[in-house]
């Protein structure tokens, strides 16, 4: 099983949005038995909370399931359990590299590294900007590129 973990700050806006979008893309391609997706935050403020109302609204708009999602905090075991650890911005990327230290981990990178139609390296946090539509477009573009990479690298 190939495992993907999306990481943002509080795990209520960007990373659960990416989790839901990638799960939908995986279902559409019939790869549910081959790829598992989760999300986590580097901060623990929202642990146990459902996705932010703005994230829920945009996912509802596009009929994307997010049922059962609850925020959680990333832990050291995640760094070896997941083959792809995908951050939303440079701050979270740095936090994960510090957390990993010299430990061997899965690939750690930014979602926008996989996007084809985005110039930004970071996905802005809609918790502060309120721009859930822009973030959805960025996340969707990045998830499509990430899934293509996963398929190519794993002969799926």
Beta strands, then each sheet from edge to edge (+ up, - down):
strand 1: 2-8
strand 2: 35-41
strand 3: 84-87
strand 4: 107-110
sheet 1: 2+ 1+ 3+ 4+
end
